[in-house]
C-alpha cells in the first residue's frame, strides 16, 4: 500500500511540474510585446477618398499590447511591393495606390516609456490623376523598431487600406438642432441621433405642429469648408406624405426669418426645392460651404424627419 502511495505522489508531482511548465509557456507567450498599427479593425480597412480639392485624411498610431519599458521609435512606410502578394493570396485585383498622391504627416512615431501608444500620424490622400471607378490598395508597414526586444511580424505589422471613392463623413451627427415647434415628444435632436428608422415607435422621429412652413434646423457649430451632400430620411410607419414640397436651405450665416419667401431673398443662401412627396431617403447635392442647414415646408402639414445627414468636412 505504501508503495502505491509513493507512486501516486510521484505522479501528482510530475503533473504539477508539467502544469507549471505549461503556465510558464503560456505566460511567456502572453508577455511577448507585439506591435501593430492602430486602430486595429483587422488586416484591411476601408478608406473613402474624396474627389475634391480637399485631401482625404486617416489618423493612425502605433500601439503595443503592453506598456513600453523604454522610449521606442518606430518607422513606417508605404510598402507597394506587398500588393501583388496580397492580390494573389486573396483573389483580389486592387490597383497599387500612386505614391505621388500620398503624404504622411511623419514616418517616425515615438512610443514613450510606460505608454502603449504613439501620438497620431495622418495619412493624407490627394486625388489628381486617380480613377473614381478604381479601387486602390495602400499597404502601410512598420519597417523598423528601435528596441530589439520587439520582434516584427508581417501578420501584425502591416495594415492594408482599401481606397475607393466615397462620401465624406456625416458631420451633422449629434450637432445642435432646433425646430419651429414640437408636439408629441418629437424633439428636433432625434434628427441627428444616428438612427434612420422611420418608425415612430423606435423613438427617433421628429414631429412639429402644422401651423405652416414648419422647419427643422441643424447648426454644425462651425462653417464647413465643403458640404458635398445632404440626405433626408422620411417617416415610414405613416404620414410620409407630410414631407412634401419643401426646401433645403444651406447658409454660412444664421437664417434671418421663419418665412420661406424671406430666406429665398437672403444673400448667399443655397436653396434646393423638392417637389412632391419625398421617399424614405432623399439625397440633395450641395457642393458648397455652410454651417446652418434647414429643411422647411411650403405648406401647412406637420414636419417629421427620421434623420438629417450632412456629408462634408468639419
Order of alpha helices (4+ residues) and beta strands (2+ residues): alpha-beta-beta-beta-beta-alpha-beta-beta-beta-beta-beta-alpha-beta-beta-beta-beta-alpha-beta-beta-beta
